[in-house]
Amino acid sequence: MTTNEEKMEKSSNQDHTNDSRTEVSRTFSDLDAGLSAEERAKIERKLLWKLDWKLMPWLSLLYLMAFLDRTNIGNARIAHLEQDIGIHSTSKYNATLTIFFVSYALFEPVCNVLLKRLRPSIFIPIIMVLWGVTMIGMGFVRNWSELMAARWFLGMTESGLFPGINYYLSCWYKRSEFGVRAAVFFSAAAISGSFGGLLAAAIQNMNGIGGRPGWSWIFIIEGGITVLIALASFFMVDDFPSEAKFLTPEDRARVVRRLEEDKQASAHDESFKTTYLMEALKDWKTYCGMLIYMGPLMPLYAFSLFLPTIIQSMNLVPKNDIIKNQLLSVPPYVLAAIMTVVIGFWSDRIQKRGIFNMACAVVGTIGFVMMIASTQPVVKYVGTFLGALGIYPSVSLTIAWVANNVEGVYKRGVVLGIVIGWGNLNGVVSSNVYFDGPRFFAGHSTIIGYLVIAMFGGSLLFHVLLSRENKKRLAGERDYLTAGKSEAEIEALGDNRPDFIYTL
């Protein structure tokens, strides 16, 4: 067998490799070394089930509440929020959406470092309490200025959850397992859209109770639920694998060993260094990730914030029938949630991310073209389903793709923070392009531009560049990087190691 063939065989079985650097952990030895392959696989399946049942349901619930709280202003709008607090122009309403994304993007990049330093079991519940209290306060705003202040604090306090949990999950699972977990977690955003419509329709019946309008109760009740879940999170959220209380010492060792076998040398506890920030800023993958991630993020927020308004403008049911219009926003989200998980699972099975991103961009583009081109309400409504199918799966796909290709827990955390922060900053655009109803040419056209240029074009570029680098590594053109280096120095190379093969 030639040297090149040996490299290809080694990289294609990346998840099961036991080379000299990963066979024995610096801290944890391979407890199952003497077992058969079948016995090891059985233990690993049991461990994965334990991780999934402990981590995924609760973390998904947290993100459901986060997305519900940031987008429920769209439901409040058609429940007469603007009229009641004196917002008489579209630009003022859009400003309340914009200010959320400004504070969100400003604070997001540093949150993963804070999460690592303060511990997930402390950091996540605290920020949830803060944004839940802010949401309750939104139910008592009396004018535009107070709503602006509340939205600023909401963005600031929510900014740590999404990048934090994606980074947190990447510290538990192998790269080949992360995509479907990120998809399950992010599907909570689509579920929150359907749940939010149902909940808003139910809460609207409280209009007038306690002298408060229906939109006020949307904020108060949903904020109260968030605070209760946050308090429970102090007991439900664990820290990192090496100190997880729900695992036995043996299972902790197995989790770390699995990450090492996946070429994640940083599976061990890692001390923070300012060089990780510089490494993230100098890494070309950071900027490709930023380009791709803005592709679905701007459409995501535009869709989530304005879907109730868009559907109301279609006249599928009378505009003044608020409850029915709220309910019509539910089905597109249900389909999006299902397909987000299906595509995440599929992409993990074949270990490809880019091709799915490009396919989603095409489907989403078709949906928004339908909404622009047709005047038929039913055709436009079908377009919302395709739009949702194009947007939602690609968000978690992109996060998984970037996380798969960055090694080092701190560097990965910084890169994800930058990528996600930049993507959310594009929410400023989302907030200011839907103003020319009922056709919304400007809004729909802007989304199409993002899907085609950033999401499709960026994914194609990233795929080509990663593929080119993989070929060089497999051909031995990067082996000089490890010449004369110790094991510790080789590990410090992170994703620049010649044996680290990128996920396409």
N, C-alpha and C positions, 0 to 999 in steps of 0.2 A: 504493500500500500504506500503511495507517495505521501510526502509531507502535507501537501495540500488536501489530499483525500482524508488524511487523519484529522486535519483541522475541521473539515466540513462535518465529519462524523461526530467529532467532539461538540461542535456548536449546535448541531441538530438535536442532540440529547442533553441540552444545557441544564435542564432541571434535575437531571439524575447524575451529573458529573461529580466524581469524588477525586479531584486532583490533589496534589500534595499540599496545596494551600487551604483546602476546604475539608479534607477528610477528617481532620481533628481540629476542633475549635480551640482557640486560645483559652476559652473559659469553659466550654461545654464539650464533652466528648460524645461520640456517637453511641448512645445507649443501646441501639438496636443492631450493632455491627454484626452480631453472630446469628441474626435471624434470616430466614429465607425471604426472597423478594415478595412472596405472597403474604407472609406475616407482616413484613414492613408496610406493605400497601394497606393492609387492614388497619394497622395502628395509625397510619397517616389519615385514612378516611375518617376514623373515629375522632382524631384530633381536629380535622377540618370542620366536622359537624359541630364539635364543641365550640370552636371559634365562631363559626357562623351564627349559631343560635344565641351566643352571648353578645356578639358585637352588632350584627346587622340589623335586627329588628329595632333595637333602641336607638341606634345612630340614625337610622332612616326616619324614625319618628321625630327626632330632633330637627332634621332638615325639613321634614314636612311642615313643622311649626314655623321654622325660619322663613321658608318660601311663602307660606300662607300669610305671615305677618307683613312681609314686604310688599305683597301684591294685592292684599285685600282692599287697598284703596280704590282699585278698579271696580270692585263690587260696591264699595261705599259711594262711588261717583254716581252710579245709576240709581242709587237710593237717596239722591238729592243732597249729597254732601256740599256741592258747590253753592247751591242756592241758599242753604242754611247758614253758611259761614261767610257769605258775601264774596265768593270768587266769581267774577263776572266776565273773565276772559280766559280763553284756552291757554294763553301763554302763562298765566298765573298758576293754573292747574299743572301744566307741564313742568313748571319750576319746582313744584313740590315733589315731583318724581325725580327731577334732575339732582336735587340737593342730596338725596339719599345716595346716589351713585358716587358723588364727589367724596363724601365722607367715607363711604365703603371702600373706595379705591385707595384713599390716602392711608388708611389704617391697616388694610389687608396684608401688605407685604411683610410687616413685622410680626404678625400674629402667630405664625408657625414657630418662630423663635421663642415667643412668649409661652406658647403651648408646651414646648419642650422644656423650658426652664421652670415653669410653674407646675407642670404635670397636667395631663388631660382631665383627671378626676377633679381638679380644682378650677382650671381655666374655663372649661366648657360650661359647667353649671353657672359660674359667676356671670359670664357674658349673657347667658340665657335669662337669668333673673333681671339683668339690666335692660335687655330689650323687651322683655315681657312687661315690666313696669312702664317703659316708654310707650308701648302699645296701649296699655290701659289709659295712660295720659292723653293719647290721641283721641280717645272717646269724649274728652272734655274740652277740646279746643273750641275757641269761640270766633277765631278769625284766621285769615291767611298767614299772618306772621307766626302765630302759635303753631299752626300746622307745619310750617317750614322748619321751625326749631325742633319739633318732635321728629320729623323725618330725618333731619341731620343726625340726631342722637341715635335713631334707629339704625341708620347706616353704619355709624361708628361701632355700635355694640354688636351688630350682626356680622361684622366683617371677618371675625375670626373663625366662624363655624365651618363654612364650606371648604376653604383651603386647609383648615386644621384637620378636619375629619378625613379628607382625601389623603393628606400626608400621614395621618395616624394609621389609616388602613394599609398604606403602602409599607408600613413598618411591621405588619403582621403576616402578609401574604406574599407568596412568590409572584414574580412578574407574570407568569402564565395564568395566575388565578385572580389577578387584581381587576381585570376588565369587567367581569360579571359582577364582582362585588361593588365596584364603582357604579355600575349600571343600576343595580338594585338600590343602592343608596340614593342615586340621583333620580330614580323613578319616583321617589317621594315628592319631587317637584311637580311632576305631572299629576300625581295623586292629589297633591294639595290644590291643584287647579280644579279638579272635579269635586273634591271635598269642600273646597272654598265656595264653589257655586251652590252646592247643596246647603251648606251651613248658612251662607248669606241669605238664601231663600227662606230658610227656617227662621233665622233671626229677624228678618224683615217683619215677621208677624208680631215682633215685640215693639214695633213702632208706637211711641207714645207712652210706654210703660215708664214710670218714674219721671215723666216729663221729658224724656229723652227720645230723639228720633232713632229710626232703625239703624242708620249708618253708625251712630254712636255706640249702639250695642254690639255691632260687628267688631269694633275695635276693643271694647271693654271685655267681652266674653272671650275672644280669641287671645287677648293678652293675658287674661286670668288663667286660661288653660296652659299657656306657655310657662307662667311662673310656677304652677303646680308641677309640671313636668321637669322644670329646672331643679326644683328642690329634690325631687326623686333622683335626679341625675347625680347628685353627690354620692349616692349609694350604688348607682347602676353603671357608671362609667369607670373603667379600669385604666391603669397606666400602661406602660409599654411591656412587651412580652417577658423581659427578664425579671419583672417584678409583679406580674399579674396575679392577683389573689385567687382568681377562679381556676387557675391551673396548678397542677402538682409540680414540684421541682423537676420531675422527669419530663413533663410536657413542656415546661418552659425551655428546657434544654433542647427538646425536639424542634420547637418553633425556631429557635435561633439557628440550629443546625440546618434546617430547611432553607433559611434565608442565605446562609453561607454557601450551600450547594447551588443556590441560584445566582451565585457570583455577587451577592450583596455582602461584601466584606464588612460593611458598617453595621451588620446585624448586632454587633456588640455595642455597648454604650459608648457614645462618642462625645468628646468635649467640644464645646463651641469655640470656633476660631473665626476672626474677622475675615480670614482668607476665603471662607466659604461664600461670603457675599461677593467677593471679587471673582471667584471662580464661576459663580452663577452669572454674573454680568458679562464675563468674557466668553461664555459658552454660546456658540451659535445656535444650539438647540433651544435656548431660552427664547430667542427672537423668532424662530420658526413657530414655537409653541404659542407665542403671543399673537402672531399673524393668524394662525389657524383658529385659536380660541375666540378671537373677536368675531369670527365668522358666524357661529351659532349663538353667541352671547347677546349681541345686539338684537337679533331677531327674537331670542328667548324672552327678553324683558319687554320688548314691544308687544309681542303676542300675549304675554301674561297680563300686562297692565291694561291693554286696550281691547282684548278679546270681547269682554262684555259690551263695550261701546260699539265695536265692529259688528257684532251679532245684532245688537239693537238697531243699528242703521240698516240692516238687511230687510227689516220689516217681515220677518218670518212669522212673527206674532205682533200684536199691537205694541207700540213703543211704551205705552204707559202700563203695560202688564209686566211689572218689574220682576215678579217671581218667575214667570215663564222664561223671560229673557235670561235670568240668572241660571236657570236649569239647562238652557240650550248650550251653555258654555261647558257643561260637564262631559258629554260624549267624546269630543276631540282629545281631552286630557286622558280619559280612560284608555283609548287606543294607544296614545303616546306612551303611557306608563307600561303597557304590556310589551310594546315593541322595543322599548328601551332595554328591558331585561332580556328579551329574546336576542336582540342584536349583540348585547354585551356577552351573553353566553356563547353565541356563535363565534364572535371575534376571539374569545378565549380558546375555543376548541381548535381553531385553525391558526391562532397566533398571528392574526393580521388586524391592523387597525385602520390604516389609510384607505383601503378599498371601500370599507364601510362608510367612512366619513364622506368620500366622494359620492357614493351612491345616495346617501342622505341628502347631500347638497342638491342633487338632481331632483329628487322627490319633492323637497321643500320648495324649490324654484317653480316646479310645475304648479304646486298648490297656490302660490302667491300670484302667478300669472293668471290662473283661473279667477282669482278674486279681482284682479285688475280688469281683465278682458270681458267678463260676463256681467250682465245686468240682471240675470236670473238669480233670485235668492237661494234656491236649492243648489245651483252650481257653485255659488260663492261659499255656501256653507260646507259643501264637500271639499272645497279648497282649504278650509280651515283644518280639516282632518289631515290632508297631505302636508300642509304647513307644519302641523305639530309633529308628524312623522319624520319630517326632515330636520327639525330643530332638536328635539329632546334627546334622541339616542346619541347624537354627535357630541353633546356636552361631556358626558361621562367617557365616551370613547377617546376624546382628546385628552382629558385628564389622565386616563390610563396610559395612553400613548406616551405622553410626556414623562409621567412617573416611571414607566418601564425603562426609559432610556437615560435616566439620571441616577447615578450611584452616589451614596453618601447621605445619611439621614438628614443632616443639616443642609447640605447643598440642595437635596431634593426638596426640602421644605421651603428654602428660599426661592428656588426656581418656580415651584408651584405657586407660591405667594405672588411672585411677579407676574406670572402668566395669568393667574386668576384675577389679580388686581387690575391688570390692563384690560382683560375681557370685561370686567364689571364697569370699568370707566367708560366703556362704550355704551353703557346704559344711559349716559347723558344724551347720546344720539337717539336712543330708543324713546326717550321722554319727549322729544321735540320734533318728531316727524309725522305724527298723526294729528293733523289739524284740518284737513280738507275733506271731511266726510260729505256725502255718504260713500264715495268711491275710494277715498284715501289713496290717491295716486302716489303722492310723495312718500308716504309710509311704506306701502307695498313695494315700490320701486327701490327704495333704499335697502329694504331687506333682501331683495333679489340681488342687488349689488354685493352685499356682504356674503351671501351664500355662494355666489359664483366666484368672486375674486379672492376673498379671504379663506373661506372654508374649502371650496373645491381646489382653487389654485394653490393655496398654502399647503393643503394635504398632499397634493401632487409633488410640490417642491420638496417637502420634508421626506416623502417616500423615496424620491430619486437620490437625495443627498445621503440618507441613511443607507440605502442599498449600495451606493458607490463606496462608502466607508467600510461596510461589511466585506465587500469583495477585496479591499486592500488588506483587511485584517486576516481574512482567510488565506490570502496569498502570501502572508508573512511579511508584508511591507511595513507593519507596525511593530515587529518583534524587537527592533532596536531600542524601543522605549524601555524595555525591561532589562537590557544588558547591564550586568554588573550591579544590579540593585538587590537589596535584601527583600525578604518577604514583606516586611512592614512597608517598605518604600513602594513595592509593587501594589499593595493594597491601597496605598495613598493615591495612586493614579485614578482610582474610582472607575468611571465609565470610559476613561482613556486607556484602560488596560487592553492589550491586544486580544485577550480571550473573552472580552465583554462584547457579545454580538447583539447589535441593536434589533429591536422589534420593529417590523415594517408596518 
